[in-house]
C-alpha cells in the first residue's frame, strides 16, 4: 500500500482507507469526516482540503468512483471550476446535479421564475412544497444538500442586460438552460464577451440539441457564412413567438431534459479538463433512440 503523506494528514489517518480500484495502482481515500478534520487543522475550506488531498494522491471518498475516468489533475480542475447555469428548470436542474456530484467547486444558478405545478413532471428541483418559490433558491438548497463543499450563488432574476455581467464574473463556462431564443442570444453574447464558452441545450417532446459555442478568440471553425453565434446560426436572427416553438406543440416529457443535460454536462467537462472538442451539433431523438452529430 502507498504510505500516506507526512504532516497534517497523519492526524486524520483514522479516516484514510486504502483502495485498489477503480483506476490504476493503489491509493488512499478520505471520508467526509476526515475532510472536515483536515480542513479544520489546515484552515482550509472543504474544497481546498479536497484539492490538498488530491495533490497528495488521496481521493475524497465521495469522488473515488470518478478515479479511472478522471485523473487527479482532472478532479482538481473540477474542484477549482466555476460554472454559471442560466435557467434552473428542466435542463438546469439536471446539469446542476450532475456537475455537483462530479465535483465542480462553484456554481452560479440564475432564474427569475418560480416553480409551478406543471413543472413537477420534469424539473429536478421542483417539489410540491416548493410550488410558488424561486427556482434559483430551490436549486441552491438542493445542490448544497448533495454537495456541502459546493459554493452556490443563487440569482433569482432573469438574465437580462443589466444582470448578465455580474452573473458571469470569474466563471469558466456558462450553460444555457433557457427556453427563449432572444435570451439565449444575449447570454451567448455575454459569454463570448467574457471569453468563456456557451453550452447550448434545447428540448421539445422526445428530441433535443446540445452544442458548445466557443468565444471567437478560441474558434477556428467560423466560416464566412457564419455569424459567429451558434444561436443565430441555428434559429436565425428573428425572435420566435411562443406559439411557434416546438415545445409549445410537443411539450416536454421527463426523459428529454435528463438526456440533453447529460450531453451539455459532458461538453462542459471536456472544455474544463482540456479535452478535444467537436464544434458540431449533437441531436438526440429518444423516440428511436438515437444520437447523431450534425455539422454546423
N, C-alpha and C positions, 0 to 999 in steps of 0.2 A: 504494500500500500504506500502511496505517497505520504511524506511527512507534512503535517500541517505547517503553515508558515509560523515563524517565531514572532514574538512581540505580543501585541494586544490580543490576537485571536487565541492564544493559549488559555486566556481567561474564560473563553467560551467553548473550550474543547468538548464539553459535555454535549453541546448542540451540534457537533460535527459528526457526519455519518459517511463512512467510506462506501464507494459505489464502483461498479464495473461497467454499468450500462445506463443509459444509451451513450453512444459516441465512442470515440477511440480512447483506449487507455483507461486507467483507474483515476478516480477523483474523489474529492470530498464535497458533500453538500451541507448546507446550514439551514436550520429551521427559522421560522419567523421569530420565535423567541430569541434565538441566537442573534439574529439580525438586530433586534431591539437592544439586547445586551451589549453587543459590539458597538452599535451606534452610540449608546449612552457613554461608553468608555472613550470612544474616539471623538465625540462631539460632532457626529455626522447625522444627516437626515437618513431615513431608511434607504432612499435611492442611492445616496452617496455611499452608504455602507455596503449595499449590494455591489456597487461598482468596485469598491475596495476589495471585497471578497473575490470577485471575478478576476481582478488583476492578479490575485494570488492563487488562481486556479480553483477556487471554491465556488460552487454553484449554489445560489439560493434554491432551496428545495422546491419552491413554487415554480421555478423555471427549469428544473433539471431535465424535464421531458423535452425541452427545446434543444438540449445538447444533442449533437449529431446532425440536426438540421441547421442549427446556428452555431457558430463558433463563440468563444468567449468574447472576442472583439465585436461580433455582431450583437451579442446581448448587451454589452456595454454601450454600443452605439444606440440601441433602442432606449436604454435607460436614460441616456443623455438627450433623447429626441423629444421634440415638442411639435405637436400636430394640431391644426385647427380643423374642427368638424363643423361645417356650416349646414345646419338643419339637423334636428335631433329626433326625427320621426322614424319612418321605416328603415331607410338606409343608414342614417346617422346612428341609430341605436345599436345596430349590429356592428358597424365599423368601430364604434367606441368600445364595445365589449371585447371584440377580438384584439384590438390594439392593447387594451388594458391587460388582458390575460397573457398576451405575448410579452409584455414588459415595457411598453412605452413609458417614458418618465413624466410627461406632462401633456395635457390636452386642454384646448380651449373649445368649449361647446357653446354654439350660438344658435338661438332660435327664439323669436319673439312670440311664437304661437303657444297655445295651451292645449292640453290633452282633451280629446273628445271621445265619446263612447264609440264612434266609428273607427277609432284608432286601435281598439283592442284586438282586432284580428291580425295585426301585422307589426306593431311597433313595440320593440323590446322593452322600453321603459314605461309603457302605458299600463296602468293597473286601474282597477275600479276606484280605488281610494285616491288616485291621482287625477281623476277627471276634473277639469277646470283649473288645474295648476300648470305652471310654466313647464314646458318640455325641457328647457335647459337646466332648471333646478332639479327636476326629476332625474335627468341624466347624471348630474354631478353626484347626487345621493347614491344612485345605483352603482356608478363606476367606483366610487370610493369604498363602497361595501365589498366590491370584488377585489380591489387592489388598494390597500390602505396607504401604500407608499406613493400612489399616483397623485400628482398635483393637477387639480381640475379647476379651471376658471369657467364659471357659468356666465354667459352673457344672454340675459332674457330679452333680447332685442333682435329685430330683423337686421340683416347685414346690408344696410343702406350706405350711401356715400359717406355720411358723417361718422359711421361707426367702423367701417372697414379697416382703416389704417391701424387703429388700436387693437383690433381683433387679431391681426396677423403679426404683431410685434414679436420678434425672436422666434417665430415659427419656422420649421424646416419644410413644411408641406401643408397644403390645405386640401381637404376632401370635400367635394361638392355633393351634398345630400339634399339639394333643393328640388323644387318642383315647378320653378318659374324660370323661363328662358332668359328674360331680361336680368333677373337677379344673378343667374349663373354667369352671364356675360360680364356683369360688373365685378363679381368675385374673381373671375379668371383674370380680368384686367388688373385687379389689385394684387393678385398673386404674382403675376408677371412683373409688376412694378416693384414688388418686394423681392424679386429674383428667386422665387420658390415655385415648385411645380403645383399644378392644379389637377387633382384627380377626380375626373368626372364620372358620375353614375346616373343612369336614368332607368326607370322601370314602368311597365304597364302590363296588365294581365299576367301572363307567364313568360314575358320576354324582358330583356334588359340589355343595356350597354355599359361598358366601362372603358376608359382610356386615361392615359396620363398626358397632360399638356405641359411641356417644359417651357420655361421662360425663353424668349428669343435668344438671349445670350448663350443658352445651353443647347440650342437646337441646331441640327444640321439638315433637317428634313423639310424645311419650309420651301415649297415650290413657288413659282411665280404666280400661280393662280390661287395660292392660299392667302388668307387674311392674317395668318399668324395666330388666330383664335380658333380653338377647337370647337367652341360653342357656335360661333358664326359659321364655320365650315360645315358643321353638322345640320344646323337648324335654320341657317340664313340669318340675315341681319334684322328682319322684322319680328316683332313680338307676335306670339301665337295666343289668341284668346283661349280662355279655359275650355270652352266647349269644342275647340279644335284639337285639343291634346289627346293623345292615345289613352291616357289613364282616365280621362273623362268618360270614354266609351267602354273601356275594358275593365276599369277598376284595378286594384292591386291585391292579389291574394298573398297568403303568408309566406310561401316558399321564395317568391321572387326577390324581395329585399334581402333575404338571407344570402342567396346565391350571388347577387350583384355586389353586396357588401364584402363578401369574401374576395371577389375579383379586385375591388377597389383597395382593400387592405393589402393584398399581395403586391399590387403595383406600388403602393406606398412603401412597403417593406423593401422591395427591390431598389427603390430610389434611396432610401435611408441607408441601406447597407452596401450601396455602391455596385449593385449587380447590373448587368446589361439590360437595357430597356428597349422594347419594341414600340414604335410610335403608332402602331395600328389600333384599330377599334375592336375590342372584344365584344362579340354578340352572343348572348346566351338565350336559348329557347328551351324552356323547361317542359314544354308540351311534347317534345320529341324523346328525350332531352338531347341537346347538342350545344357545343361551344365552338365558335369559329372566329378566326382572326380576319378582319376586313381591313384592307389598306386604305388609308385616307388619301 
